[in-house]
């Protein structure tokens, strides 16, 4: 793949490796905010994204107002994966929207969202999540996706539209059609992704090259070594988006998340500076999403 134009627009060389250390799920519960606030203070991570419909969103917004330098985006949330700890849309209570399950919460899986959600209802929900974050005083730097729920041909175009209409850089990857095929997406989705890649590139919208994360299902077993192996695959001339799900070890977290061990392991590893130090030792240039947002063309 050719050198990402954003690499040189950021002032780096074509031979430089560039990476973002990103925290997902901020505000999902109190333990996620505890972790992110500590990691941001330590500069162990470079950005994160907040889940606006979740119970700890307001506390996250309050913290963000007190820390205006924070690089925080909106984690477009159309799913609620847990049992007994549920949240739902901000934009509607109408079951006809297709955004909710029988408990009137978001669907638990991205597959259900793709099957039932009406695209325009999904777009309105994402738009309201962005607007709510801004109204709460968060200087939103980007728009990404919880559980990849928008990565479907019926929804992805609306996601991109919501981002661009809000002046935000959307979660978008510079992949050719053959690379999308390797990701096992449906042909209809690959066509939509490929068309959006071309359109965004033509508008000079900054894009990513590689998304990397470990599954949360593996627990903490050898997580540090597997993470260091993962982040070692950052390539020259590309921008890698390294995703983590850190959370403090609390009774709340253990009650909510069967995968709490992986989340705590991510927090402890990041807090120790292990990931950042490893990347810096390899000469990787670290940025946040704010740097990419600064490249957004007004016309987009």
C-alpha positions in Angstrom: 0.0 0.0 0.0 1.2 3.5 -0.8 2.3 5.9 1.9 -0.6 7.4 3.8 -0.9 11.1 2.7 -1.7 12.0 6.3 1.7 10.8 7.5 3.5 13.6 5.5 0.8 16.1 6.2 1.5 15.6 9.9 5.1 16.5 9.2 6.6 13.0 9.3 8.7 11.2 6.8 7.4 8.5 4.4 9.6 6.0 6.3 8.2 6.9 9.7 5.9 4.6 11.7 3.0 6.4 13.2 0.6 5.0 15.8 -2.4 6.0 18.0 -2.8 4.4 21.5 -6.6 4.5 21.8 -8.9 3.7 24.7 -12.4 2.4 23.9 -15.5 2.3 26.1 -14.8 5.4 28.3 -17.9 6.1 30.5 -19.3 2.6 30.0 -19.0 2.3 33.8 -17.1 4.1 36.6 -14.1 1.7 36.3 -13.5 2.8 32.7 -13.4 6.5 33.6 -11.1 5.8 36.6 -8.7 4.0 34.3 -8.8 6.5 31.5 -8.3 9.5 33.8 -5.3 7.9 35.3 -3.8 6.9 32.0 -4.3 10.3 30.5 -2.6 11.9 33.5 0.3 9.6 32.9 0.3 10.2 29.1 0.3 6.4 28.7 -2.3 6.7 26.0 -2.9 9.3 23.3 -6.7 9.4 23.1 -10.0 7.7 23.9 -13.7 7.7 23.0 -16.8 8.1 25.2 -20.0 6.1 25.2 -22.6 8.8 25.3 -25.7 6.7 26.1 -24.0 5.0 29.1 -24.6 5.8 32.8 -21.1 7.2 33.4 -21.2 9.6 30.4 -22.1 12.7 32.6 -19.2 12.0 35.0 -16.9 11.6 32.0 -18.1 14.9 30.6 -17.5 16.6 33.9 -14.0 15.2 34.0 -13.4 16.3 30.4 -14.4 19.9 31.2 -11.8 19.9 34.0 -9.2 18.5 31.6 -9.8 20.5 28.4 -6.6 19.1 26.8 -8.0 15.6 26.7 -8.2 14.0 23.3 -11.7 12.4 23.4 -14.0 11.3 20.6 -17.5 9.8 20.5 -17.7 6.0 20.5 -20.8 5.7 18.4 -22.9 3.3 20.4 -25.7 1.2 18.9 -25.2 -2.0 21.0 -25.5 -2.9 24.7 -23.8 -6.3 25.1 -24.3 -7.0 28.9 -26.9 -8.9 30.8 -28.5 -6.9 33.7 -26.7 -3.6 32.8 -28.5 -2.1 29.9 -28.7 1.2 28.1 -30.6 2.4 25.1 -31.0 5.1 22.5 -31.0 8.8 23.3 -33.0 9.7 20.1 -36.1 7.5 20.3 -38.3 5.2 22.3 -40.0 3.9 19.2 -39.6 0.2 18.7 -40.2 0.7 15.0 -36.8 2.4 14.8 -35.2 -1.1 15.0 -32.6 0.2 17.5 -34.0 -1.7 20.5 -34.5 -5.3 21.6 -37.4 -6.7 23.7 -35.9 -5.0 26.9 -36.0 -1.6 25.1 -32.3 -1.5 25.3 -29.9 -1.5 22.3 -29.4 -4.9 20.7 -26.7 -7.1 22.3 -24.9 -7.9 19.0 -23.8 -6.0 15.9 -25.4 -8.6 13.8 -28.8 -7.7 15.3 -28.2 -4.0 14.7 -27.4 -4.7 11.0 -30.5 -6.9 10.7 -33.1 -4.7 12.5 -31.9 -1.0 12.7 -33.3 1.4 10.2 -30.4 3.3 8.7 -31.9 6.7 9.1 -32.7 6.0 12.8 -29.1 4.9 13.3 -27.8 8.1 11.8 -30.1 10.2 13.9 -28.9 8.4 17.0 -25.3 8.9 16.2 -25.9 12.6 15.4 -27.6 13.0 18.8 -24.7 11.3 20.6 -22.2 13.7 18.9 -24.4 16.7 19.7 -24.9 15.6 23.3 -21.1 15.2 23.8 -20.5 18.7 22.4 -23.3 20.2 24.5 -21.8 18.6 27.6 -18.5 20.5 27.0 -16.4 17.8 25.3 -14.2 19.0 22.5 -14.9 16.0 20.3 -11.9 14.9 18.2 -13.2 12.0 16.2 -16.0 9.4 15.7 -15.5 5.7 16.0 -17.7 2.7 16.6 -18.6 0.4 19.5 -18.3 -3.3 18.6 -17.9 -2.4 15.0 -21.7 -2.1 14.8 -21.7 0.4 11.8 -19.4 -1.8 9.7 -22.2 -3.1 7.5 -23.4 -1.9 4.1 -26.8 -0.7 5.5 -25.2 1.5 8.1 -21.7 2.6 7.3 -22.6 5.3 4.8 -24.9 6.9 7.4 -22.1 6.7 10.0 -19.7 8.5 7.6 -22.3 11.1 6.8 -22.9 11.8 10.5 -19.2 12.3 11.1 -18.6 14.6 8.1 -21.7 16.7 8.8 -20.4 17.2 12.4 -16.9 18.1 10.9 -15.3 15.0 12.5 -12.8 12.5 11.1 -14.7 9.2 10.9 -13.3 5.8 11.7 -12.2 4.8 8.2 -9.5 2.5 6.9 -7.4 2.8 3.7 -7.9 -0.7 2.3 -8.2 -1.8 -1.3 -11.0 -4.2 -2.2 -8.8 -7.3 -2.1 -7.8 -6.4 1.5 -11.5 -6.0 2.5 -12.2 -9.4 1.1 -9.6 -10.9 3.5 -11.6 -9.5 6.4 -14.6 -11.7 5.4 -17.1 -8.9 5.0 -20.1 -9.4 2.7 -19.7 -8.2 -0.9 -22.3 -5.5 -0.4 -20.3 -4.1 2.6 -17.0 -4.3 0.7 -18.5 -2.2 -2.1 -19.7 0.5 0.4 -16.3 0.5 2.3 -14.3 0.7 -1.0 -16.5 3.5 -2.4 -16.1 5.5 0.9 -12.4 5.0 0.9 -12.1 6.6 -2.5 -14.5 9.4 -1.7 -12.8 10.2 1.6 -9.4 10.2 0.0 -10.6 12.5 -2.7 -11.7 15.0 0.0 -8.4 14.7 1.8 -10.1 13.3 4.9 -7.4 11.7 7.1 -7.7 7.9 7.3 -6.1 5.0 9.1 -4.2 2.0 7.7 -4.4 -0.6 10.3 -6.7 -1.4 13.3 -5.1 -3.7 16.0 -6.6 -5.1 19.2 -6.6 -8.2 21.2 -9.8 -10.0 21.9 -11.2 -9.5 25.4 -12.1 -13.1 25.7 -8.7 -14.5 26.4 -8.3 -13.1 30.0 -5.0 -11.8 31.2 -2.9 -14.9 30.2 0.3 -13.7 28.5 -1.5 -10.5 27.5 1.5 -8.3 27.8 3.7 -10.3 25.4 0.9 -10.8 22.9 0.2 -7.0 23.0 3.9 -6.2 22.4 3.9 -8.6 19.5 0.8 -6.8 18.1 2.1 -3.3 18.4 5.4 -4.4 16.9 3.6 -4.8 13.5 3.3 -1.0 13.0 4.5 -0.4 9.4 6.4 2.6 7.9 4.3 5.2 6.0 1.2 4.0 7.8 -1.0 5.1 10.7 -1.9 2.3 13.1 -4.8 2.5 15.5 -4.1 0.4 18.6 -7.2 -0.3 20.6 -7.3 -1.0 24.3 -10.2 -1.5 26.8 -8.7 -0.6 30.2 -10.7 -0.5 33.4 -9.9 -0.4 37.1 -10.5 -3.5 39.1 -13.7 -2.8 41.0 -16.7 -4.8 42.2 -18.8 -2.9 39.7 -16.6 -3.9 36.8 -16.5 -7.6 37.9 -20.3 -7.6 38.2 -20.8 -6.1 34.7 -18.2 -7.7 32.5 -17.3 -11.4 32.2 -14.2 -10.2 30.5 -13.1 -7.9 33.4 -9.7 -9.7 33.7 -8.7 -8.6 30.2 -9.8 -5.0 30.9 -7.9 -4.8 34.1 -4.8 -6.4 32.4 -5.0 -3.7 29.8 -5.1 -1.0 32.4 -2.2 -2.3 34.4 -0.1 -2.8 31.3 -0.8 0.7 30.0 -0.4 2.3 33.4 3.1 0.8 33.7 4.0 2.5 30.5 4.9 -0.8 28.9 3.1 -0.2 25.6 4.2 3.4 25.1 7.8 2.6 26.0 7.9 -0.3 23.6 6.6 1.8 20.8 9.0 4.6 21.5 11.9 2.2 21.7 11.0 1.1 18.1 11.0 4.7 16.9 7.2 4.8 16.4 5.8 8.4 16.3 2.8 8.6 18.6 -0.1 10.9 17.9 -3.7 11.2 19.0 -6.9 11.7 17.0 -6.7 15.5 17.6 -3.8 15.6 15.2 -5.8 13.8 12.5 -8.8 16.1 13.2 -6.6 19.1 12.6 -6.1 17.8 9.0 -9.9 17.7 8.3 -10.7 19.9 5.3 -13.4 22.4 5.8 -15.2 21.3 2.6 -15.6 17.7 4.0 
